């Protein structure tokens, strides 16, 4: 990033003054208008030190800036083609068996995975299939100290037909796998769209959750007063559970100054 461009992006934005109770991150794809190096410098300027959803080809750059890859990706096929369908198991097992050691070697902890779409499959059938598939890589994840993190996504608005679209299904999946190295990514935006009851579900199921994502509802934009979720209250609930993982901002900036929106979101979530 040139000095002039950095000044234009950040000169009017002061670093966040963080309390140290929440580990903050930001999802890479929400800031594709910036190069990854620019995003790294933004993250450092704002005072936190993690980026979500980055694959191994970009880890050296993150390390150059002292930034954690808080949720690694690159082993999945797609959101639609996931662990609930046995026809994808061979490829997924190959991909995850190769990626898990790379994540561990880089010093990272979390690797994302997806259920896939139902495609006419029943809830129990998809659950059994996903558990059988993930059990075949869970032991490797345990050996390397990597957590496989199944993301909860809404199937009403953004990801029609996605199977892991409610907390209870995700919890039953984790119980069926039977490994401490398989957990959930609780996306607050997605779960508000599909089921609500955010604070109660976090309180009840927090032991199953390894990671959180944020965004405003409706619209998936800023988490400010323009949307319906009370993020300070939600974050206090998360803090009260003793959570020590990351909370990653995954909203799509709607305001002209996307970095100011990110700074505001970090401030809102820093309880």
DRENPA-3360 file (N, C-alpha, C; in nm, 2 decimals, always signed):
BEGIN
1 = XXXXXXXX = +0.08/-0.12/+0.00/+0.00/+0.00/+0.00/+0.09/+0.12/+0.00 ~ +0.06/+0.22/-0.09/+0.14/+0.34/-0.10/+0.10/+0.42/+0.02 ~ +0.20/+0.51/+0.06/+0.17/+0.60/+0.18/+0.05/+0.69/+0.15 ~ +0.04/+0.74/+0.02/-0.08/+0.82/-0.01/-0.21/+0.75/+0.00 ~ -0.21/+0.63/-0.05/-0.34/+0.55/-0.04/-0.37/+0.51/+0.11 ~ -0.27/+0.48/+0.18/-0.29/+0.45/+0.32/-0.34/+0.57/+0.40 ~ -0.29/+0.68/+0.37/-0.33/+0.81/+0.43/-0.48/+0.83/+0.40 ~ -0.51/+0.81/+0.27/-0.65/+0.83/+0.22/-0.75/+0.74/+0.29;
9 = XXXXXXXX = -0.70/+0.61/+0.31/-0.79/+0.51/+0.37/-0.80/+0.53/+0.52 ~ -0.69/+0.56/+0.59/-0.68/+0.55/+0.73/-0.65/+0.68/+0.81 ~ -0.62/+0.79/+0.73/-0.58/+0.91/+0.80/-0.68/+0.97/+0.89 ~ -0.81/+0.95/+0.86/-0.91/+1.01/+0.94/-0.97/+0.91/+1.05 ~ -0.91/+0.79/+1.06/-0.96/+0.69/+1.14/-0.86/+0.66/+1.25 ~ -0.90/+0.68/+1.38/-0.81/+0.64/+1.49/-0.81/+0.50/+1.52 ~ -0.71/+0.44/+1.57/-0.71/+0.30/+1.61/-0.82/+0.27/+1.72 ~ -0.87/+0.15/+1.72/-0.97/+0.12/+1.82/-0.90/+0.10/+1.96;
17 = XXXXXXXX = -0.96/+0.14/+2.06/-0.91/+0.12/+2.20/-0.98/+0.00/+2.26 ~ -0.92/-0.11/+2.25/-0.98/-0.24/+2.28/-0.97/-0.28/+2.43 ~ -1.07/-0.34/+2.48/-1.07/-0.38/+2.62/-1.00/-0.52/+2.65 ~ -0.98/-0.59/+2.54/-0.90/-0.72/+2.56/-0.99/-0.84/+2.59 ~ -1.12/-0.82/+2.59/-1.21/-0.94/+2.63/-1.25/-1.02/+2.51 ~ -1.25/-0.96/+2.39/-1.30/-1.02/+2.27/-1.18/-1.03/+2.17 ~ -1.17/-1.14/+2.10/-1.07/-1.15/+2.00/-1.14/-1.12/+1.86 ~ -1.10/-1.01/+1.80/-1.17/-0.97/+1.68/-1.10/-1.02/+1.55;
25 = XXXXXXXX = -1.18/-1.03/+1.45/-1.14/-1.07/+1.32/-1.23/-1.01/+1.21 ~ -1.19/-1.02/+1.09/-1.27/-0.97/+0.98/-1.26/-1.07/+0.86 ~ -1.37/-1.09/+0.79/-1.37/-1.18/+0.68/-1.32/-1.12/+0.55 ~ -1.22/-1.19/+0.49/-1.15/-1.13/+0.38/-1.25/-1.09/+0.27 ~ -1.35/-1.18/+0.23/-1.43/-1.15/+0.11/-1.51/-1.02/+0.12 ~ -1.54/-0.98/+0.24/-1.62/-0.85/+0.26/-1.54/-0.73/+0.22 ~ -1.41/-0.74/+0.20/-1.32/-0.63/+0.17/-1.24/-0.66/+0.04 ~ -1.30/-0.72/-0.06/-1.23/-0.75/-0.18/-1.19/-0.62/-0.26;
33 = XXXXXXXX = -1.24/-0.51/-0.22/-1.20/-0.38/-0.29/-1.06/-0.35/-0.25 ~ -1.01/-0.41/-0.14/-0.87/-0.39/-0.09/-0.79/-0.51/-0.13 ~ -0.66/-0.49/-0.16/-0.58/-0.61/-0.17/-0.56/-0.67/-0.03 ~ -0.52/-0.79/-0.02/-0.50/-0.86/+0.11/-0.40/-0.78/+0.19 ~ -0.29/-0.73/+0.12/-0.19/-0.66/+0.20/-0.25/-0.53/+0.25 ~ -0.34/-0.46/+0.17/-0.40/-0.34/+0.23/-0.49/-0.38/+0.34 ~ -0.56/-0.49/+0.33/-0.65/-0.53/+0.45/-0.57/-0.56/+0.57 ~ -0.45/-0.62/+0.55/-0.36/-0.65/+0.67/-0.32/-0.52/+0.73;
41 = XXXXXXXX = -0.29/-0.42/+0.66/-0.25/-0.29/+0.71/-0.36/-0.22/+0.78 ~ -0.48/-0.23/+0.73/-0.60/-0.18/+0.79/-0.62/-0.24/+0.93 ~ -0.62/-0.38/+0.93/-0.63/-0.45/+1.05/-0.53/-0.41/+1.16 ~ -0.41/-0.40/+1.12/-0.31/-0.36/+1.21/-0.33/-0.21/+1.27 ~ -0.37/-0.13/+1.18/-0.40/+0.01/+1.22/-0.52/+0.02/+1.32 ~ -0.62/-0.07/+1.29/-0.74/-0.06/+1.38/-0.71/-0.13/+1.52 ~ -0.60/-0.21/+1.52/-0.56/-0.26/+1.66/-0.60/-0.40/+1.69 ~ -0.65/-0.48/+1.58/-0.67/-0.62/+1.61/-0.57/-0.70/+1.51;
49 = XXXXXXXX = -0.58/-0.83/+1.51/-0.48/-0.91/+1.44/-0.52/-1.04/+1.38 ~ -0.64/-1.04/+1.31/-0.68/-1.17/+1.25/-0.77/-1.14/+1.13 ~ -0.76/-1.23/+1.03/-0.84/-1.22/+0.91/-0.90/-1.36/+0.89 ~ -1.03/-1.37/+0.86/-1.10/-1.49/+0.84/-1.11/-1.53/+0.69 ~ -1.12/-1.66/+0.67/-1.14/-1.72/+0.53/-1.03/-1.69/+0.44 ~ -0.91/-1.73/+0.47/-0.79/-1.71/+0.39/-0.73/-1.85/+0.38 ~ -0.69/-1.88/+0.25/-0.63/-2.01/+0.23/-0.48/-2.01/+0.23 ~ -0.41/-2.12/+0.22/-0.27/-2.13/+0.24/-0.18/-2.05/+0.15;
57 = XXXXXXXX = -0.23/-2.02/+0.03/-0.15/-1.94/-0.06/-0.13/-1.80/+0.00 ~ -0.21/-1.75/+0.09/-0.20/-1.62/+0.14/-0.15/-1.61/+0.29 ~ -0.12/-1.73/+0.35/-0.08/-1.73/+0.49/+0.06/-1.66/+0.50 ~ +0.15/-1.67/+0.41/+0.28/-1.60/+0.43/+0.27/-1.45/+0.44 ~ +0.17/-1.39/+0.37/+0.15/-1.25/+0.38/+0.09/-1.21/+0.51 ~ +0.00/-1.29/+0.56/-0.05/-1.27/+0.70/+0.06/-1.28/+0.80 ~ +0.14/-1.37/+0.79/+0.25/-1.39/+0.88/+0.35/-1.27/+0.88 ~ +0.37/-1.22/+0.76/+0.45/-1.10/+0.74/+0.40/-0.98/+0.83;
65 = XXXXXXXX = +0.27/-0.97/+0.84/+0.21/-0.86/+0.92/+0.17/-0.91/+1.06 ~ +0.21/-1.03/+1.10/+0.17/-1.07/+1.24/+0.03/-1.09/+1.26 ~ -0.04/-1.14/+1.15/-0.19/-1.15/+1.16/-0.23/-1.30/+1.15 ~ -0.32/-1.34/+1.24/-0.36/-1.48/+1.25/-0.46/-1.51/+1.14 ~ -0.46/-1.63/+1.08/-0.56/-1.68/+1.00/-0.67/-1.75/+1.09 ~ -0.77/-1.67/+1.13/-0.86/-1.71/+1.24/-0.96/-1.82/+1.19 ~ -0.99/-1.83/+1.06/-1.07/-1.94/+1.01/-1.01/-1.97/+0.87 ~ -0.94/-2.08/+0.86/-0.88/-2.12/+0.73/-0.98/-2.18/+0.64;
73 = XXXXXXXX = -0.96/-2.16/+0.51/-1.04/-2.23/+0.41/-0.96/-2.29/+0.30 ~ -1.02/-2.35/+0.20/-0.95/-2.41/+0.09/-0.96/-2.56/+0.08 ~ -1.02/-2.63/+0.18/-1.04/-2.77/+0.17/-1.18/-2.81/+0.12 ~ -1.27/-2.72/+0.13/-1.41/-2.74/+0.10/-1.42/-2.75/-0.06 ~ -1.53/-2.82/-0.10/-1.56/-2.81/-0.25/-1.64/-2.69/-0.27 ~ -1.76/-2.67/-0.20/-1.84/-2.55/-0.21/-1.94/-2.56/-0.10 ~ -2.02/-2.45/-0.08/-2.12/-2.45/+0.02/-2.23/-2.55/-0.01 ~ -2.25/-2.57/-0.14/-2.36/-2.66/-0.19/-2.32/-2.80/-0.19;
81 = XXXXXXXX = -2.20/-2.83/-0.21/-2.15/-2.97/-0.22/-2.06/-3.00/-0.10 ~ -2.13/-3.06/+0.00/-2.06/-3.08/+0.13/-2.07/-3.22/+0.19 ~ -2.06/-3.22/+0.32/-2.04/-3.35/+0.39/-2.17/-3.43/+0.40 ~ -2.28/-3.37/+0.37/-2.41/-3.44/+0.38/-2.43/-3.54/+0.27 ~ -2.35/-3.53/+0.16/-2.37/-3.61/+0.04/-2.26/-3.71/+0.02 ~ -2.28/-3.84/+0.03/-2.17/-3.93/+0.02/-2.09/-3.93/-0.11 ~ -2.15/-3.88/-0.21/-2.08/-3.87/-0.34/-1.96/-3.78/-0.34 ~ -1.96/-3.69/-0.24/-1.85/-3.59/-0.23/-1.75/-3.63/-0.12;
89 = XXXXXXXX = -1.77/-3.74/-0.05/-1.69/-3.78/+0.06/-1.55/-3.81/+0.02 ~ -1.53/-3.88/-0.09/-1.39/-3.92/-0.13/-1.31/-3.79/-0.15 ~ -1.36/-3.70/-0.23/-1.29/-3.57/-0.26/-1.27/-3.49/-0.13 ~ -1.37/-3.48/-0.05/-1.36/-3.40/+0.07/-1.25/-3.46/+0.17 ~ -1.26/-3.59/+0.18/-1.16/-3.66/+0.27/-1.02/-3.64/+0.22 ~ -1.00/-3.64/+0.09/-0.87/-3.61/+0.02/-0.83/-3.47/+0.05 ~ -0.92/-3.38/+0.03/-0.89/-3.24/+0.05/-0.85/-3.20/+0.20 ~ -0.94/-3.25/+0.29/-0.92/-3.22/+0.43/-0.79/-3.29/+0.49;
97 = XXXXXXXX = -0.77/-3.41/+0.44/-0.65/-3.49/+0.48/-0.52/-3.42/+0.44 ~ -0.53/-3.35/+0.33/-0.41/-3.27/+0.29/-0.40/-3.14/+0.36 ~ -0.51/-3.07/+0.39/-0.51/-2.94/+0.44/-0.49/-2.93/+0.59 ~ -0.54/-3.03/+0.67/-0.53/-3.03/+0.81/-0.38/-3.02/+0.86 ~ -0.29/-3.10/+0.80/-0.15/-3.08/+0.84/-0.09/-2.94/+0.80 ~ -0.14/-2.89/+0.69/-0.09/-2.75/+0.65/-0.13/-2.65/+0.75 ~ -0.26/-2.66/+0.79/-0.31/-2.56/+0.89/-0.23/-2.57/+1.02 ~ -0.20/-2.69/+1.07/-0.13/-2.71/+1.19/+0.02/-2.66/+1.17;
105 = XXXXXXXX = +0.08/-2.69/+1.06/+0.22/-2.65/+1.04/+0.23/-2.50/+1.04 ~ +0.13/-2.43/+0.99/+0.13/-2.28/+0.99/+0.10/-2.22/+1.13 ~ +0.06/-2.31/+1.22/+0.03/-2.26/+1.35/-0.11/-2.21/+1.37 ~ -0.20/-2.25/+1.28/-0.34/-2.21/+1.29/-0.43/-2.32/+1.35 ~ -0.55/-2.29/+1.38/-0.64/-2.38/+1.46/-0.77/-2.42/+1.39 ~ -0.83/-2.34/+1.31/-0.96/-2.36/+1.26/-0.97/-2.38/+1.11 ~ -1.05/-2.48/+1.07/-1.06/-2.51/+0.93/-1.21/-2.52/+0.90 ~ -1.26/-2.44/+0.81/-1.41/-2.44/+0.79/-1.46/-2.56/+0.71;
113 = XXXXXXXX = -1.58/-2.60/+0.73/-1.65/-2.70/+0.65/-1.80/-2.67/+0.63 ~ -1.86/-2.73/+0.54/-2.00/-2.70/+0.50/-2.08/-2.83/+0.49 ~ -2.21/-2.82/+0.52/-2.29/-2.94/+0.51/-2.33/-2.97/+0.37 ~ -2.34/-2.87/+0.28/-2.40/-2.89/+0.15/-2.55/-2.87/+0.15 ~ -2.61/-2.87/+0.03/-2.75/-2.85/+0.02/-2.82/-2.99/+0.04 ~ -2.95/-2.98/+0.07/-3.03/-3.10/+0.09/-3.05/-3.18/-0.04 ~ -3.08/-3.11/-0.15/-3.11/-3.18/-0.27/-3.21/-3.29/-0.26 ~ -3.31/-3.27/-0.18/-3.42/-3.37/-0.16/-3.39/-3.46/-0.04;
121 = XXXXXXXX = -3.28/-3.45/+0.02/-3.24/-3.54/+0.13/-3.31/-3.50/+0.26 ~ -3.35/-3.60/+0.34/-3.41/-3.57/+0.47/-3.31/-3.53/+0.57 ~ -3.36/-3.47/+0.68/-3.27/-3.42/+0.78/-3.19/-3.53/+0.85 ~ -3.25/-3.64/+0.88/-3.17/-3.75/+0.95/-3.07/-3.81/+0.85 ~ -3.11/-3.83/+0.73/-3.02/-3.89/+0.63/-2.90/-3.80/+0.61 ~ -2.92/-3.67/+0.60/-2.81/-3.58/+0.58/-2.72/-3.57/+0.70 ~ -2.78/-3.58/+0.82/-2.70/-3.58/+0.95/-2.61/-3.70/+0.96 ~ -2.67/-3.82/+0.93/-2.59/-3.94/+0.94/-2.48/-3.94/+0.83;
129 = XXXXXXXX = -2.51/-3.90/+0.71/-2.41/-3.89/+0.61/-2.29/-3.80/+0.65 ~ -2.33/-3.68/+0.70/-2.22/-3.58/+0.73/-2.14/-3.63/+0.85 ~ -2.20/-3.69/+0.95/-2.13/-3.75/+1.06/-2.03/-3.86/+1.01 ~ -2.08/-3.95/+0.93/-1.99/-4.06/+0.88/-1.87/-4.00/+0.80 ~ -1.90/-3.90/+0.72/-1.79/-3.84/+0.65/-1.69/-3.77/+0.74 ~ -1.73/-3.69/+0.83/-1.64/-3.61/+0.91/-1.57/-3.70/+1.01 ~ -1.63/-3.81/+1.05/-1.56/-3.90/+1.14/-1.43/-3.96/+1.08 ~ -1.43/-3.96/+0.94/-1.31/-4.01/+0.88/-1.19/-3.92/+0.87;
137 = XXXXXXXX = -1.22/-3.79/+0.91/-1.10/-3.70/+0.92/-1.09/-3.64/+1.06 ~ -1.18/-3.67/+1.15/-1.18/-3.62/+1.28/-1.05/-3.66/+1.36 ~ -1.01/-3.79/+1.34/-0.89/-3.83/+1.42/-0.77/-3.76/+1.37 ~ -0.76/-3.73/+1.24/-0.65/-3.66/+1.19/-0.65/-3.52/+1.25 ~ -0.76/-3.45/+1.25/-0.78/-3.32/+1.31/-0.73/-3.32/+1.46 ~ -0.77/-3.42/+1.53/-0.73/-3.44/+1.67/-0.58/-3.45/+1.68 ~ -0.52/-3.53/+1.60/-0.38/-3.55/+1.60/-0.30/-3.42/+1.58 ~ -0.35/-3.34/+1.49/-0.28/-3.21/+1.46/-0.33/-3.09/+1.54;
145 = XXXXXXXX = -0.43/-3.11/+1.62/-0.48/-3.00/+1.70/-0.55/-2.90/+1.62 ~ -0.62/-2.94/+1.52/-0.70/-2.85/+1.43/-0.85/-2.88/+1.46 ~ -0.93/-2.77/+1.46/-1.07/-2.79/+1.48/-1.14/-2.77/+1.35 ~ -1.22/-2.87/+1.31/-1.31/-2.86/+1.19/-1.44/-2.79/+1.23 ~ -1.47/-2.68/+1.16/-1.58/-2.59/+1.21/-1.69/-2.59/+1.10 ~ -1.80/-2.65/+1.13/-1.92/-2.65/+1.04/-2.00/-2.52/+1.06 ~ -2.01/-2.45/+0.94/-2.08/-2.32/+0.95/-2.24/-2.34/+0.94 ~ -2.30/-2.27/+1.03/-2.45/-2.26/+1.03/-2.48/-2.14/+0.93;
153 = XXXXXXXX = -2.56/-2.17/+0.83/-2.60/-2.07/+0.73/-2.75/-2.07/+0.72 ~ -2.81/-1.95/+0.68/-2.95/-1.95/+0.66/-2.99/-2.01/+0.52 ~ -3.11/-2.07/+0.52/-3.15/-2.13/+0.39/-3.28/-2.06/+0.34 ~ -3.31/-1.94/+0.41/-3.43/-1.87/+0.37/-3.40/-1.76/+0.27 ~ -3.28/-1.70/+0.28/-3.25/-1.58/+0.20/-3.12/-1.60/+0.12 ~ -3.01/-1.64/+0.18/-2.88/-1.64/+0.11/-2.84/-1.77/+0.05 ~ -2.88/-1.88/+0.12/-2.82/-2.01/+0.08/-2.94/-2.11/+0.08 ~ -3.03/-2.09/-0.02/-3.15/-2.17/-0.03/-3.11/-2.32/-0.04;
161 = XXXXXXXX = -3.17/-2.40/+0.05/-3.16/-2.55/+0.05/-3.04/-2.60/+0.13 ~ -2.96/-2.51/+0.19/-2.85/-2.55/+0.27/-2.90/-2.63/+0.39 ~ -2.83/-2.74/+0.43/-2.89/-2.82/+0.53/-2.86/-2.78/+0.67 ~ -2.74/-2.74/+0.70/-2.70/-2.70/+0.84/-2.75/-2.56/+0.86 ~ -2.88/-2.55/+0.87/-2.94/-2.41/+0.87/-3.01/-2.39/+1.01 ~ -2.99/-2.47/+1.11/-3.04/-2.45/+1.24/-2.95/-2.50/+1.34 ~ -2.95/-2.44/+1.46/-2.85/-2.48/+1.56/-2.87/-2.62/+1.61 ~ -2.99/-2.67/+1.62/-3.02/-2.80/+1.67/-2.96/-2.91/+1.58;
169 = XXXXXXXX = -2.97/-2.89/+1.45/-2.91/-2.99/+1.35/-2.76/-2.99/+1.37 ~ -2.70/-2.87/+1.38/-2.56/-2.86/+1.40/-2.51/-2.93/+1.53 ~ -2.58/-2.91/+1.63/-2.55/-2.97/+1.76/-2.56/-3.12/+1.75 ~ -2.66/-3.17/+1.69/-2.68/-3.31/+1.68/-2.57/-3.37/+1.59 ~ -2.53/-3.30/+1.49/-2.41/-3.34/+1.41/-2.29/-3.35/+1.49 ~ -2.26/-3.25/+1.57/-2.13/-3.26/+1.65/-2.14/-3.37/+1.75 ~ -2.25/-3.39/+1.81/-2.27/-3.51/+1.90/-2.25/-3.64/+1.83 ~ -2.30/-3.65/+1.71/-2.29/-3.77/+1.63/-2.14/-3.80/+1.59;
177 = XXXXXXXX = -2.07/-3.70/+1.56/-1.93/-3.72/+1.52/-1.85/-3.76/+1.64 ~ -1.87/-3.70/+1.76/-1.81/-3.75/+1.88/-1.66/-3.71/+1.90 ~ -1.63/-3.59/+1.85/-1.49/-3.54/+1.86/-1.49/-3.40/+1.91 ~ -1.40/-3.38/+2.00/-1.38/-3.24/+2.05/-1.32/-3.15/+1.95 ~ -1.27/-3.20/+1.84/-1.21/-3.12/+1.73/-1.31/-3.09/+1.62 ~ -1.44/-3.11/+1.64/-1.54/-3.08/+1.55/-1.64/-2.99/+1.62 ~ -1.66/-2.86/+1.57/-1.74/-2.76/+1.64/-1.82/-2.69/+1.54 ~ -1.90/-2.59/+1.58/-1.98/-2.51/+1.50/-1.93/-2.36/+1.48;
185 = XXXXXXXX = -1.95/-2.31/+1.36/-1.94/-2.17/+1.34/-2.08/-2.11/+1.35 ~ -2.10/-2.03/+1.46/-2.23/-1.98/+1.48/-2.24/-1.84/+1.41 ~ -2.30/-1.83/+1.30/-2.32/-1.70/+1.23/-2.44/-1.63/+1.28 ~ -2.42/-1.53/+1.35/-2.53/-1.46/+1.42/-2.63/-1.40/+1.32 ~ -2.58/-1.35/+1.21/-2.67/-1.30/+1.10/-2.76/-1.41/+1.05 ~ -2.69/-1.52/+1.01/-2.77/-1.63/+0.94/-2.87/-1.69/+1.04 ~ -2.83/-1.71/+1.17/-2.92/-1.77/+1.26/-3.04/-1.68/+1.30 ~ -3.02/-1.55/+1.30/-3.13/-1.46/+1.32/-3.23/-1.47/+1.21;
193 = XXXXXXXX = -3.18/-1.48/+1.08/-3.27/-1.49/+0.97/-3.35/-1.62/+0.98 ~ -3.29/-1.73/+1.01/-3.36/-1.86/+1.01/-3.43/-1.90/+1.14 ~ -3.38/-1.86/+1.25/-3.45/-1.91/+1.38/-3.46/-1.81/+1.49 ~ -3.38/-1.70/+1.49/-3.39/-1.61/+1.60/-3.34/-1.67/+1.73 ~ -3.38/-1.62/+1.85/-3.35/-1.67/+1.98/-3.20/-1.68/+2.00 ~ -3.13/-1.57/+1.95/-2.98/-1.57/+1.95/-2.92/-1.59/+2.08 ~ -2.95/-1.51/+2.18/-2.88/-1.51/+2.31/-2.91/-1.64/+2.38 ~ -3.03/-1.69/+2.38/-3.07/-1.81/+2.45/-2.99/-1.93/+2.39;
201 = XXXXXXXX = -2.98/-1.93/+2.25/-2.91/-2.04/+2.19/-2.76/-2.04/+2.22 ~ -2.71/-1.92/+2.22/-2.56/-1.91/+2.25/-2.54/-1.96/+2.40 ~ -2.63/-1.92/+2.49/-2.61/-1.96/+2.63/-2.62/-2.11/+2.64 ~ -2.72/-2.17/+2.57/-2.74/-2.31/+2.58/-2.64/-2.40/+2.51 ~ -2.59/-2.35/+2.39/-2.50/-2.44/+2.31/-2.36/-2.38/+2.29 ~ -2.32/-2.29/+2.38/-2.19/-2.23/+2.36/-2.07/-2.33/+2.36 ~ -2.09/-2.44/+2.43/-1.98/-2.54/+2.43/-1.96/-2.61/+2.30 ~ -2.05/-2.59/+2.21/-2.04/-2.65/+2.07/-1.98/-2.55/+1.97;
209 = XXXXXXXX = -1.97/-2.43/+2.01/-1.93/-2.32/+1.92/-1.78/-2.28/+1.93 ~ -1.72/-2.28/+1.82/-1.57/-2.25/+1.81/-1.55/-2.11/+1.76 ~ -1.65/-2.05/+1.70/-1.63/-1.92/+1.62/-1.76/-1.85/+1.59 ~ -1.76/-1.72/+1.58/-1.88/-1.64/+1.55/-1.85/-1.55/+1.43 ~ -1.96/-1.53/+1.35/-1.96/-1.43/+1.25/-2.07/-1.33/+1.28 ~ -2.06/-1.21/+1.23/-2.16/-1.10/+1.25/-2.21/-1.05/+1.12 ~ -2.32/-0.98/+1.12/-2.37/-0.89/+1.02/-2.51/-0.84/+1.06 ~ -2.55/-0.73/+1.00/-2.68/-0.68/+1.04/-2.80/-0.75/+0.97;
217 = XXXXXXXX = -2.91/-0.75/+1.04/-3.03/-0.81/+0.99/-3.14/-0.70/+0.99 ~ -3.21/-0.68/+0.88/-3.19/-0.75/+0.75/-3.08/-0.68/+0.66 ~ -3.05/-0.75/+0.56/-2.96/-0.69/+0.46/-2.81/-0.73/+0.46 ~ -2.76/-0.78/+0.57/-2.63/-0.83/+0.59/-2.53/-0.71/+0.58 ~ -2.57/-0.60/+0.62/-2.48/-0.48/+0.62/-2.43/-0.45/+0.76 ~ -2.40/-0.32/+0.78/-2.34/-0.28/+0.91/-2.42/-0.32/+1.03 ~ -2.35/-0.34/+1.14/-2.42/-0.39/+1.26/-2.46/-0.27/+1.36 ~ -2.49/-0.16/+1.30/-2.52/-0.04/+1.37/-2.67/-0.03/+1.40;
225 = XXXXXXXX = -2.72/+0.08/+1.44/-2.86/+0.10/+1.48/-2.96/+0.09/+1.37 ~ -2.91/+0.08/+1.25/-3.00/+0.06/+1.13/-3.06/-0.07/+1.12 ~ -3.02/-0.17/+1.20/-3.07/-0.31/+1.19/-3.12/-0.36/+1.32 ~ -3.17/-0.48/+1.33/-3.25/-0.52/+1.44/-3.18/-0.59/+1.56 ~ -3.06/-0.63/+1.53/-2.99/-0.71/+1.64/-2.91/-0.61/+1.74 ~ -2.92/-0.65/+1.86/-2.85/-0.57/+1.97/-2.72/-0.64/+1.99 ~ -2.62/-0.60/+1.91/-2.49/-0.66/+1.92/-2.42/-0.64/+2.05 ~ -2.42/-0.53/+2.12/-2.36/-0.52/+2.25/-2.41/-0.63/+2.35;
233 = XXXXXXXX = -2.54/-0.65/+2.35/-2.60/-0.75/+2.44/-2.56/-0.89/+2.40 ~ -2.56/-0.91/+2.27/-2.52/-1.05/+2.22/-2.37/-1.07/+2.26 ~ -2.29/-0.97/+2.24/-2.14/-0.99/+2.27/-2.12/-1.01/+2.42 ~ -2.20/-0.95/+2.50/-2.19/-0.97/+2.64/-2.23/-1.11/+2.68 ~ -2.33/-1.16/+2.62/-2.36/-1.30/+2.64/-2.25/-1.39/+2.60 ~ -2.19/-1.37/+2.48/-2.07/-1.45/+2.44/-1.96/-1.44/+2.54 ~ -1.93/-1.32/+2.58/-1.82/-1.30/+2.68/-1.85/-1.38/+2.81 ~ -1.98/-1.37/+2.85/-2.01/-1.44/+2.98/-2.00/-1.59/+2.97;
241 = XXXXXXXX = -2.00/-1.65/+2.85/-1.99/-1.79/+2.84/-1.84/-1.83/+2.86 ~ -1.75/-1.74/+2.86/-1.61/-1.77/+2.87/-1.54/-1.79/+2.74 ~ -1.60/-1.75/+2.63/-1.55/-1.78/+2.50/-1.42/-1.71/+2.48 ~ -1.32/-1.79/+2.42/-1.19/-1.74/+2.40/-1.15/-1.74/+2.25 ~ -1.24/-1.78/+2.16/-1.21/-1.78/+2.02/-1.23/-1.64/+1.96 ~ -1.25/-1.64/+1.83/-1.27/-1.52/+1.75/-1.41/-1.49/+1.72 ~ -1.44/-1.36/+1.71/-1.56/-1.30/+1.65/-1.52/-1.23/+1.53 ~ -1.57/-1.27/+1.41/-1.53/-1.21/+1.29/-1.64/-1.13/+1.22;
249 = XXXXXXXX = -1.61/-1.01/+1.19/-1.71/-0.93/+1.12/-1.73/-0.98/+0.97 ~ -1.85/-1.01/+0.94/-1.88/-1.06/+0.80/-2.00/-0.98/+0.74 ~ -2.01/-0.86/+0.77/-2.11/-0.77/+0.70/-2.05/-0.72/+0.57 ~ -2.15/-0.69/+0.48/-2.11/-0.63/+0.35/-2.13/-0.48/+0.37 ~ -2.02/-0.40/+0.37/-2.03/-0.25/+0.40/-2.13/-0.19/+0.30 ~ -2.22/-0.11/+0.35/-2.31/-0.03/+0.26/-2.28/+0.11/+0.26 ~ -2.21/+0.16/+0.36/-2.17/+0.30/+0.38/-2.05/+0.33/+0.29 ~ -2.03/+0.45/+0.24/-1.92/+0.48/+0.15/-1.78/+0.45/+0.21;
257 = XXXXXXXX = -1.76/+0.47/+0.34/-1.64/+0.45/+0.41/-1.64/+0.31/+0.47 ~ -1.60/+0.21/+0.40/-1.61/+0.07/+0.45/-1.52/+0.05/+0.57 ~ -1.40/+0.12/+0.58/-1.31/+0.10/+0.69/-1.37/+0.16/+0.82 ~ -1.43/+0.28/+0.80/-1.50/+0.34/+0.91/-1.61/+0.25/+0.97 ~ -1.68/+0.18/+0.88/-1.78/+0.08/+0.92/-1.72/-0.03/+1.00 ~ -1.60/-0.08/+0.95/-1.53/-0.19/+1.02/-1.49/-0.14/+1.16 ~ -1.43/-0.02/+1.17/-1.39/+0.03/+1.30/-1.51/+0.05/+1.39 ~ -1.63/+0.09/+1.34/-1.75/+0.10/+1.42/-1.79/-0.03/+1.47;
265 = XXXXXXX = -1.79/-0.13/+1.39/-1.83/-0.27/+1.42/-1.74/-0.33/+1.53 ~ -1.61/-0.30/+1.52/-1.52/-0.35/+1.63/-1.55/-0.28/+1.76 ~ -1.58/-0.15/+1.75/-1.61/-0.08/+1.88/-1.74/-0.13/+1.94 ~ -1.84/-0.16/+1.85/-1.97/-0.21/+1.90/-1.95/-0.35/+1.97 ~ -1.87/-0.43/+1.91/-1.85/-0.57/+1.96/-1.75/-0.58/+2.08 ~ -1.68/-0.47/+2.11/-1.57/-0.48/+2.21/-1.63/-0.45/+2.34 ~ -1.69/-0.55/+2.40/-1.75/-0.54/+2.54/-1.66/-0.58/+2.65;
% end
